[in-house]
Amino acid sequence: MAQHLLHGTLHATIYEVDALHTGGVRSGFLGKIIANVEETIGVGKGETQLYATIDLQRARVGRTRKITNEPKNPKWYESFHIYCAHMASDIIFTVKDDNPIGATLIGRAYVPVDEVIHGEEVEKWVEILDDDRNPIHGGSKIHVKLQYFGVEEDRNWNMGVKSAHVPDNFVPKIPLAGGKNYEPHRCWEDIFDAISNAKHLIYITGWSVYTEITLVRDSRRPKPGGDMTLGELLKKKASEGVRVLLLVWDDRTSVDVLKKDGLMATHDEDTENYFNGSEVHCVLCPRNPDDGGSIVQNLQVSAMFTHHQKIVVVDSEVPSQGGGSEMRRIMSFDVGHCPP
């Protein structure tokens, strides 16, 4: 089946499975005790914990909670708003039974992208199939609802301007009330100004906080101190009495045996060493799994690479018409997948 580009928003709801015949499901008080013991010691099947996922080809884009008290007729009634840019021929709903080591596949249901690509709402019971695309035992079906909205229908999708840095005269004049024109912000310069003007606190969390970058990069817009690296700027502010705290992702692959700056080159060890012995408090934080995962899932999560989001929180001056205000406020920057 031909693949289509799903570029937009996919609204998906997973309701329930009508009747599962998975076999081996224990019932009664004694059966529940046996299942709990098996789950605790990591042998046997354990208690049934059913969940469903949504995939666009091989990309996992949604997952329900686990249902433990309805082994025959799990009901999730969960909705997802999925921002997508994927090539896919099918929207795949997978039903699994979680267990202490990995998960047991119950089956998969396929909704062809052809059925949703034009924006119609599709609600249906879809047959659950095994790996060979044959119906599973009992002919179970999953109840789902789908509707796709392409980017061409979203008036706001392509109207934004990436604000990491906007050159002068790049944006046309946009008139505002009071005879003023819209002035686009420049993210890195704004962060530089916010850090430079902080008097009490600078808190930074990040997938990667590399000390050697500079925030002021446009030679046509120089700023005092703009040639300092981020590391130098943070050390300077800490020496002025500002409390500077960094929480940086600890890449478990950044070891000498593999590669000191990690497979993702986050330079987490370099960042920690740079601030070691200074007045900047830098802590590396690993990605630890939540409770409830299997042994394999916990290993996978602990070594999984995180996203690139960074958050900068500082204190800043409260705008005052009269001027001279000593009041401060908290200002924060939530930076996504912009390059550092």
Secondary structure as GFF3:
##gff-version 3
##sequence-region A 1 340
A	DSSP	beta_strand	4	17	.	.	.	ID=ss1
A	DSSP	alpha_helix	28	41	.	.	.	ID=ss2
A	DSSP	beta_strand	50	56	.	.	.	ID=ss3
A	DSSP	beta_strand	59	63	.	.	.	ID=ss4
A	DSSP	beta_strand	75	88	.	.	.	ID=ss5
A	DSSP	beta_strand	90	98	.	.	.	ID=ss6
A	DSSP	beta_strand	103	112	.	.	.	ID=ss7
A	DSSP	three_ten_helix	113	115	.	.	.	ID=ss8
A	DSSP	beta_strand	122	127	.	.	.	ID=ss9
A	DSSP	beta_strand	141	150	.	.	.	ID=ss10
A	DSSP	three_ten_helix	151	153	.	.	.	ID=ss11
A	DSSP	three_ten_helix	177	179	.	.	.	ID=ss12
A	DSSP	alpha_helix	187	197	.	.	.	ID=ss13
A	DSSP	beta_strand	201	206	.	.	.	ID=ss14
A	DSSP	alpha_helix	230	239	.	.	.	ID=ss15
A	DSSP	beta_strand	243	249	.	.	.	ID=ss16
A	DSSP	alpha_helix	268	275	.	.	.	ID=ss17
A	DSSP	beta_strand	281	285	.	.	.	ID=ss18
A	DSSP	alpha_helix	295	303	.	.	.	ID=ss19
A	DSSP	beta_strand	310	317	.	.	.	ID=ss20
A	DSSP	beta_strand	328	335	.	.	.	ID=ss21
###
